[in-house]
Amino acid sequence: MLFYTTIANLPNDVKSGLSPHLQEVYIWAFNRIWKECNKSPFERKMKMAHNIAWNEAKKFSKKDRASGKRSAQKRTMTKSKLRGAQNSIFSSI
């Protein structure tokens, strides 16, 4: 079961802090953790999934000093970077 299915479902702090592309990265990472930690208590699972998803989005971003919003770096997310992100997500659990 996916916790977040669209950007519209994200909390306001995530929507205001990340660009649309990074919000998609956040959703992907959050849902992966949510699915893997199905036996954890709800509050713990929410906090862990949020922290890991936020850190994954930050890896592919830079922060605009004026707005405070994170946007995707100019580099693209290749398959090898996605595999690296997956490995780092699951080593965090």
N, C-alpha and C positions, 0 to 999 in steps of 0.2 A: 504494500500500500504506500502510495506517495503522500507525503504530508503537504507539500506545496506543488500545485499543478500549473500555476501561472504566476506571472509577476504581480498581478493584481492582488494575489493572496498574501504577498510578503508583508511583514511588519513595516510600519512607516520609517523606522530608523534604517532599515536595510534599503528601502526604496530611495530615501533621501541621501544615503551615504554611498551608494554604488551606481555606476552607469548601467543602462539596460543590459549591455553585454555581460557585465560582472554580476548582475542580478541573476542571469541565467546560469553562470558558473556557481553562484551561491545555491541556487535551487538544486542543481545537479549534485553538489557535494552534500548539502543538507539531506536530501532524500536518500543518498547512498548510506550515510551514517544512520539515519532513522530506520532504514530497512535492516541494517546489520545489528543494531542494538535493540531488537524488539523485546528483550526480556528485562531491560533496565526500567526503573521507575520513571514515570512520565516526566517529572521536573528535571531529573538528572539527564535523561535522554535529550530533552529540549535544549538544555544548557550546553551539553557536549556537542550536539549537532550544530548549534548556532556558532559556537566558538571555532570549531573545525572548518565549517563552511566559510565563515568570515575570513579566516586565515588563508584558506585556499584562494578566495577571491583577491585578497591582498597580494598574493604571489604574482598575479598577472596584471597588477595595476600600479598606478602612480597617483599620488594625491595632489590635487590642484590647491595651491596655497590660498588663493583668493576665495574659492567657493567652499573648500573643505571636502569636496566630493571626490571620490576615487573614480578614475576612468581607466579603461583598458590601455595597456601599453601598445605601442605600434606593432610589436612583434605578434605573430599569430600563434594560436595554440595548436601545435602539431600533435600527431598521434603519440609521439614519444613523450611530449610534455603532459598529455592527458594520462598516459600510463604512469608517469612519474607522480602526477597528482593523486591518482588512485592509490599508488603504493604508499604515499605519505599519509593519505587519509586512513588507510587501514593499519598503518604502523602507529597511528595516534590512539587507536582504540585500546 
